[in-house]
């Protein structure tokens, strides 16, 4: 009887600890307008169930950049001349530019939304969704498109904002999602009593989701970088938050210099995610 009691006590204690750890990691996604389903109670039947649900699922954190969406026809942020869709970047992606000519900025992002509606998730986006079958997967993206979500990824943290959303000019916490049949906004657009602006992190503005991103990276069991030049800060600095000994993979057709020990897959997002999946599943 004593041994049965001790077995039950151990199972209950381990269950409580693992539940706490699991939900503490999910709580990061309460930041930045993300909602996570949290059941009122969690019942553990036996130790095998606990290990299956929590102990065996490694945390896979993936940082994606413009190259992730390039295969969907989304143009990269800017070319070497500092232009974005033929506009000077600071005219359409800075607080000063918005204050100087809000109509231009609204029109610019209206056009980007219509372009986005024509795009579809590519093989790379879909491949990352498949990885959720084996790993506790979180995506940190520099992209403002919604292709990760449309592909089916459950946990996506947007560092630079979201194209399909706007926010109140006088209250950053008031964020509104645009419907596909009403994508256009103007300086006169009012939602719930607020004039709005694109929900985009402009140049020289703080990146509000960077801190939760660093926490995710510091908890990663595997860290992956896809489609970024590693030149855009602060996102490029996420690599510094990876714990020693954690496997790091970098997928890009034109990879930047990386520290020793990083596995580089010199290819595009679609092919790279396919190769990455084979490697990671073999490591399990």
Buried (B, 14 or more C-beta within 10 A) or exposed (E): EEEEEEEEEEBEEBBEEBBEEBEEBBEBBEBBBBEEEEEEEBEBEEBEEBEEBBEEBBBBBBBBBBBBBBBBEBEEBBEEEEEBBEBBBBBBBBBEBBEEBBEBBBBBBBEBBEBBEEBEBBBBBBBBBBBBEBBBBBBBBBBBBBBBBBBEBBBBBBBBBBBBBBBBBEEEEBBBEBEEEEBEBEBEBEBEEBBBBBBBBBEEBEBBBBEBBBBBBBBBBBBBBBBBBBEBEEBBBBBEBBEEEBBBBBBBBEBEEBEEEBEBBEBBBBBBBBBBBEEBEEEE
